[in-house]
Amino acid sequence: MSDIGIVTFPDEDTAKQVLKSLKKLEKDKTIKLEDAAVVTKGDDGKVKISQTLDETTAKGAISGGAIGLVIGTMVGGPIGD
């Protein structure tokens, strides 16, 4: 079973630094990352997703759903509204 963790940071640079640290921990076999992404929302309200790991179609569908949930939470509803 997989766990999903969502963490917020004050800025994109901090998020990317934490992700870099997590990738090092994975390389050292301390943790296992199945997927990771940095999701940002600009001042203009546009959401940007930076995928960081290669994924298969099945993993992509699952992680895409999770990322969609995060975006929905950030935006406050369907992006089209």
C-alpha positions as CSV (number, residue, x, y, z in Angstrom):
1,M,0.0,0.0,0.0
2,S,1.2,3.5,-0.8
3,D,0.9,6.6,1.4
4,I,0.3,10.1,-0.1
5,G,2.0,13.0,1.5
6,I,1.2,16.6,0.7
7,V,3.3,19.4,2.1
8,T,3.1,23.1,1.5
9,F,6.1,25.5,1.5
10,P,6.3,29.3,1.5
11,D,7.9,29.3,-2.0
12,E,8.9,27.1,-5.0
13,D,12.6,27.2,-4.2
14,T,12.1,25.7,-0.8
15,A,9.8,23.0,-2.2
16,K,12.4,22.1,-4.8
17,Q,15.2,22.0,-2.2
18,V,13.1,19.6,0.0
19,L,12.4,17.4,-3.1
20,K,16.1,17.3,-3.9
21,S,16.8,16.1,-0.3
22,L,14.0,13.4,-0.6
23,K,15.6,12.2,-3.9
24,K,19.0,11.9,-2.1
25,L,17.3,9.8,0.7
26,E,15.8,7.6,-2.0
27,K,19.1,7.2,-3.7
28,D,20.6,6.1,-0.3
29,K,17.7,3.7,0.0
30,T,16.4,5.3,3.1
31,I,13.0,6.0,1.6
32,K,11.0,4.9,-1.5
33,L,9.4,7.5,-3.7
34,E,6.8,6.2,-6.2
35,D,6.1,9.7,-7.6
36,A,6.7,13.3,-6.7
37,A,5.7,16.6,-8.1
38,V,6.0,20.3,-7.3
39,V,2.7,22.0,-7.8
40,T,2.7,25.8,-7.8
41,K,0.0,28.4,-8.3
42,G,1.1,31.7,-9.8
43,D,-0.1,35.2,-9.0
44,D,-2.2,35.0,-12.1
45,G,-4.0,31.9,-10.7
46,K,-2.4,29.4,-13.2
47,V,-1.4,26.1,-11.8
48,K,2.0,24.6,-12.9
49,I,2.9,20.9,-12.3
50,S,6.5,19.8,-12.4
51,Q,6.6,16.0,-12.5
52,T,9.9,14.7,-11.3
53,L,9.9,10.9,-11.8
54,D,9.4,8.7,-14.8
55,E,6.1,6.8,-14.6
56,T,4.2,4.0,-16.3
57,T,0.7,4.5,-17.7
58,A,-0.9,2.9,-14.7
59,K,1.2,4.9,-12.2
60,G,0.5,8.0,-14.3
61,A,-3.3,7.6,-14.0
62,I,-3.1,7.1,-10.2
63,S,-0.7,9.9,-9.6
64,G,-2.6,12.2,-12.0
65,G,-5.7,11.6,-9.9
66,A,-3.9,12.5,-6.8
67,I,-2.3,15.6,-8.3
68,G,-5.8,16.6,-9.6
69,L,-7.0,16.4,-6.1
70,V,-4.2,18.7,-4.9
71,I,-4.9,21.2,-7.7
72,G,-8.6,21.1,-6.9
73,T,-7.8,21.9,-3.3
74,M,-5.5,24.7,-4.2
75,V,-7.8,26.3,-6.7
76,G,-10.9,25.7,-4.7
77,G,-12.9,23.8,-7.2
78,P,-12.9,22.8,-10.9
79,I,-10.3,24.8,-12.8
80,G,-13.0,25.8,-15.3
81,D,-15.0,27.7,-12.7
